[in-house]
């Protein structure tokens, strides 16, 4: 197996967002990133052809597709967002000949470590400079209990990691230390190849796409309430997974950017089509409605096992600050950067509590948000893991350091569309990891960038 080599980072490409007039029109954001990763991975673990419609073709998901090929699947792009996966089958994965390079994909890498840990393969996992900074120990700990071994790792359990899986994953009962769909999913994916029953207990419910997709692919799985806010997931090992057709709904985390822009840019009225409204992903919508946002959900329906709707957003000059409870964080953990931007335009103070998970995202996202706000003359403060934003007219004019974080980049570009002066982000390249069509779709609504 080849040694891991760090790749030079390409030159940064800054982008400016200019104050824009009313946004209007309809758009459909890219497919949901979480569902896209999982559809490829479960296709890998089935025998036969899984067809995927609406796959997110961002860099993160393309790295997962490449890893599936290296583990034995035939993965083919049939057209725009349309892919097929002929799987290797549960228990029949190939040892990859080269490093599994996940770029910036935290979700793809962590879920695939679960897959590798539950199979008799040895694989080296690596990623870009940003991913190498992110902690992986929380994923490795339960995999070690299931029988995997870590042959090489960097300080703190970081990439690159050489992981030796096991052909007989031990059936375990595991309580996740934090509300994390990635930890839960890694344990369940390793447990698929176990001869026994795997149980995951979470004290705060995290997004449940893995559970829904496992059921869709034929796994025997039971979900029960556990305590006031948690869940207990029980998975029977070695099911006969069946290849399926998957229609990927629009990503609510990507939809958040045009929706937020419409709320703060005067005269705006847009419709974002086909957005997933899974209750465990809808914390931002709940919060925006509490703030007085003019949002309405239309044409509610079910696609690919997920609830979806078209969301209409209109300019909302009466936005007001609210208190966002820590219990809501798992349902909107990726949306705090754009919520902070909306809060900057709301009257009064918005208090976002319990944001410790933001410190281990693509960047220390909590500090990156605060720095970006301050660069644009927005009054804010961090107290331990809470963020306080005091809104008013936003002066703008700031230069924002993105720290290779796509959500920081897009959030502050949205700010620039409504701020008094243009807002510049230091690099736009990483936006392609989750929303490669961001600029084009926003410009189709009337947004101005330079």
N, C-alpha and C positions, 0 to 999 in steps of 0.2 A: 504494500500500500504506500502511495507516495507521501512524502513529507508535506506538511502544510507550509505554504509560502504566503506571507502578507503581501497584498497587492497595493501598488501606489494609488493614492486617491486622486481622481481627476481634478483639474482646476475648478474652483467654485464658479457658479454662474448666477450672479445676483438677479433679482427681479423687483421692480417697483409696482406698487398698486396705487392708482390715481383715483381721486374722488370722482364718483360716478353718479349719473342721474338714475331715475327709476329703472330697476331691473324688471324684465317681463319675459314671458315665454314658458315653455314646458321643457323638461329634460329628464332623462333617466340616468342616474349615476351608475358607475360600474357595479358589477356583481359583488355581493358581500364577501369580504376577504376571509372571514372565519369559515363560511360554508364552502368557499372555493378550495381552501386548503384541505378541508375534511373530505370533500367529494373526490379529490385526487387520491388521498391516502386510503380511503375505504375502497376505491376502485382498485388500488394496488392489492388489497387484501382479499379480493374476490377472484373467482375463476370466471372468465367470460367478459363481455363488453359492457362497461359502464359508459353511458353517454351523458355529457354535461352541457347544458345550455346556459349561456350568460356567465361563464367563468370570468372572473377578474383577471385580466391579462397584464397585471402589474408585476414588477420585478420580484416581489416577495413570493407570489404564487408560482411564477415561472421557475424559481429556484426549487420549490417543492415538486413541481412537475419533473424537473431534471433529476432530483433525488429518487423519485419513483422509478424513472427509467433505469437508474443505476442499480436499483434493488430488484429489477427483473420485469417490470411492467413495460408494455408497449403503449406509449402515450403519444397521441396524434392530434394536431390541430386541424379540424375539418373546415373551419371558417371563423368569422368574427365571433369570438366567445364560445364557439362550439367545438368541443373536444371529445375524444374517446379514450378510454383506458381499458386495455386488455390486461387483467391483473395476473400477478404471479400466484396468488392464492395464499391464504393463511397458513403459516408454517413452512412456506416454500420460498422464502426470499433468498436472493443471491447476496453474497458478500461483495460489497462494492470494491472495484479495483482502484478507485481514486477517492480523494476526500469528498465528502458531501458538503458542498459549499452553499450556504443558505443566504449569503449576502447580508441583508438587513432584517431577514425574516425571523423574528422571535417566535411567533406562533408556529410556523412551519418547522423550525429546528426543534422546538421543545416537543411538539407532537410526534415528530419522527424519531426522537430519542426514545419515546415510549414504544413505538413500533420496533425499533432496533433492539431495545432492551428485552423484548419478549420473543426474540428469535435467535437462533444459533448463528449469528453473524457477528463480525467485528467491523466496526465502521468508525472513521474519523469524522467528527463534526466540526465545522468551522464557519466563519462568516466575516463580515467586514469589520472595520475598526470600531464601529458603534456596537455591533453585536458582541464583539469580544469583551466589551466592558460590562455586559449584562450578566447577572448571576444565574447560574444553572444548578447550583447545589440543591435548590428546592425541588427540582425535577429529578436529580440523581438520587436523593435520599430514598424516596419510595421505590425507585427502580432497583436499588441495592437490596432492599428488603424482598423484592420479587426474584432476586437471583442474578441480576446483572452485575458486571464488574467494570470499574473504571481503571483502565490501564495507564492512561496519561491524562493530565488535566493541568490547567494553569492555576495560579494562585486564586483561592476563593471559589474553585469549581467553575472556572471560566473557559471559554473556547481558546484554542482548539482542545477538543476532548476526544480520546480514543476509548470507545465503549464496546465492551464484549457482552453480547446478549446471551440469553439462555434458551434452550429448546423446551425447558419445562418451567415456565414462570410459576413461582409459588403463589397460591391463592392467599391474598392478604385482606385485612380490613384496615383502611387507612383514613385518618382524619386530616384533612388539609389544614396547614398552619395559617393560611390566609385564604380569602375568597378568590380563587384563581381557576378559571376554566382550563388553563394550560396544564396546571398540575393534575387536576382531575382527569383531563383527557389523556395525559401521558400514562397514568396508572391504568385507566380503562383499556387503552390501546395495547399496553403490554399484557393486561389480563385476558385479552381476547384469545391468546394462545395458551392460556393456563388450563390444566386439566381440572381445575376446581372453580370455585366461586370467588369473584373479586368484589369487595365492597368499598365504596368511597363515601365518607361522611363529610359534609361541609356545613359549617355552622352558619354561614351566610351563603345563600344561593348565588352561584355564578351563572353566566350564560350557558344555556343547555343545548347548544347545537350538536355536540358530540352525542348526547343521549338520543336526540331526535333522529340523527342520521344513522346511528347504530340500529335503531328500530326499523328505519326505512330499508336498511340493507339486510334485515332478517335476524339480527341478534336477539337473544332472550335477555331482556333488561327490565328492571322494575325500579321506579322512582317513588319514594315515600317522603312525606314531611318529616323533619327532624328538628325538634325545638321550635322556637318562635319564628326563626327566619331561615332555617337550614333545610337540607335535603339528604336523604340516604339513597345511594344508587347501588343496586345489586346487579352484577353481570355474571351470567353463566358462561364459563369458558368453552372455547372451541365450537362455536356455532357454525352452522352451514350458511355462510354469508352468500347472498345472491346479488349478482350484478344488477344495477338499477339505472333508471333514467333520473337525472337530477336537473331541476330548473333552479338556478341560483337567483334569489331575490336581490334587489338593489341594496347596497350597503348603507345602513343607517348612519354609520360613522362618516362616510363620504357625503351622504345627503345633508349632514349637519352644516356643511360649509355654504352651499347655496341657500339653504333655509335661513341660516343666521344672517347672511348678506341681505336677503330680502327684508328681514326685520329691521335692519339698521340703516338701509339706504332709502332715502326719502322717495316716495312715489312708486315703490316696488310692489309687484303682484306676480308671483310665479307659482307653478305647480311642479312638484318633483314626483315622478311616477314610480310605482312599484316598489316602494320602500318597505323593508322588513319592519314590522311593528311588534315583534316578539317582546312580551312584557319584561323579560330579563335584559333587553337592549334598549328600552324606551325611557330611561331615566332622564335623558336630555329633554325629550318632548314634555314629560311631566313638569320639569323645572321651568321650561320656557312658558308653558301655559300658566304656571303659578306667577310668573313675572309679568303676565298680561300680554303675551304674544298673540297676535292674530293668526292663529294656525287652525286649520280644519282638516280632518281625515276623511277622504272620500273614496268611494269604490273599494270598500274593504273586501278582502278575499283571501284565499289560501293558495299558495304556490309552493310546490316542493316541500310540503309539510310545514311551511312557515306562514304566519299571518303577515299579510302585506296590505298596503293602502297607498293611494295617491295623496300627497300632502300639499295643501295650498298654504302659502305664506304671504302675508301682506305687511307693508311697512307699519311698524308699531311704535309710534312716538311716546306712548305712555308706559314703556317698560319700567319696572320698579325692582329694586333689590330684594332678595329673598334669602332665607337660611336653608342651605342644602344639607340634609342630614347625612352622617357618615354611612348609614345603612343603604343609601342610594348609590354609593360609589361603584359597586360591582356592575350595575346596570348602565353606567355611563363613564367608565373609567377612561376611555379614549376621547371623550368629548369635553373634558374640562378645559383644554386650551381654547376651544371656540366658545364655550360658555363664559370664560373669563373675558373674552373680547366683547360678547354681548353685554355682560355686566358692566363693562366700561361705559356703555351708552345708556345704561339704566339709571334712574334716579335713586339715590340712597345707596346703602351698602349691601353687597351680596357676600354671604359667608359660605364658603365651601369647606366642609369639614371632613377629616379622616382621609387625607390624600397621600398616605405613605407609599402606596403602590406607584404613584407618579414618579417617585425617585428612582425606580428601577425600570423605566421604560427606555425608549431609544436614546433618551438623554435623561439627566435629572430634570424631568419635565416640570416639576413644581418650581424650581429655581429659574428654569428657562422662561416659563410663563411670566413670572414676576419681573424678570429682567426686561422682557419685551414690553410689558406694560409700562414700566418706568421709563424706558427709552422713548415712549410716546406720551410722556407727561401724565400718565394715569396713576392716581393715588392707590397704592396697594401695600399689603404687608403679609408676611408669612409668620405664623405663630405655631411652632412645632410642625405639625402636618396639616394645618389649616391655612387657607388662603382667603384674604379679605380684599375685596375690590370696591372702591368707592367711585360710583359713576357720575359722569357729567358730560359736557361736550368734550370730545376727544381731540386734542391738538394735533396729534400725529407728528410727522416729520422725523420719526426715529429710524435707526438702522438696527435691525434685529438679528442677533446671532441665533441660528437655527440648531446648532450642535448636531447636524446630520439627522434632524428629526422632522419628518414630513408633516406631522400635524402642527408643529410650531410654525413651519413655513406657511401652510395654507391658512391657519388661523389669523396670522398677522397680515397676510395679503388681503383677507376679508376686511380686517380693520381699516386698511388703507382706502377701501372703496367708500367709506363714510367719514373718515377723519378729516380734519381741517387741512392737513398737509399730507403729501404722499408718504407711504410707508415702504421701506425697502427691506427685503430679507437677503441675507448674505449668500444664500445658495438655494436654488430651486430644483436641483437635479434629483434630490431624494424624493420629491413628490411622486415620481414614477413608481415608487415601491407600492403605493396603494391606490393612486388616483391619476394615472398617466394622462387622462383627458381633462384634467382639472382646468387648465387655462382655456382650452378651446370651448368647453361647455360654459364656463363662466362668461367668456367673451360673447357667446351666442345669446346670453341674457342681457348683455349691455355693459358688463364689467370692463374696466380699462386698466391695462397693464402696459408696462414699457421696460 
